[in-house]
């Protein structure tokens, strides 16, 4: 069962604030892992301000998880302008606010596999127009 597979990888119940980055064997699996993390606990907001397209991709979890996500993203040339991981009520937030970076994240997140939360996929897809 998928539940047992997740437990064997260290994923536990009531995990918010306790998440751990799982280093997988290749980029395909690593992006699928990040897609699952985004679908489960995170958000994307796309809006216009003064006629300009704006985006906010937000990740929430443990400080270690946020540092690991940022390290992974920067290793791919994404998130170079991120300079803060913000603490909040037992966990931490990491925000990507660059439209360019969000588009690159979208490309990688949905390049591999087809298991996804359609609501978030559709929101992300609207950024590609």
C-alpha positions, 0 to 999 in steps of 0.5 A: 500500500502507498501508506506503508511505502510513505511510512518506510520513507519516514513520512509520519502522521501529523507531520506539519512542522516535522517534515523531512526532505527525502533525497531520491535517486533522480530528478524525475522522482525528486520533482514528483516528491515536491509536487506531492508536497505542494499538492498536500500542504502548499499554495499558489496565488496568481493575481494582478497588481496595477496591471502586472502579473504577480505570483506567490508559490508558498511552501509550509513545513519544518525549517529543515524542509524549507531549507532543503526545498530552497537548496534543491530549487537553487541547484536548478537555478530557481529561487536565487532571489529568495532571502528568507524563510519565515517562522510561523506557528510551529512551522516555517514558510518559503515563498517564491514570488518570481513569475519566471521562477514559478513558470520554471517550477511548473515546467518541472513539477508537471513534466514527470508523471501524471498524478496531481491535484487538478485544482493546483495544476489548473491554477499553475497552468493559468500562469502559462497563458 
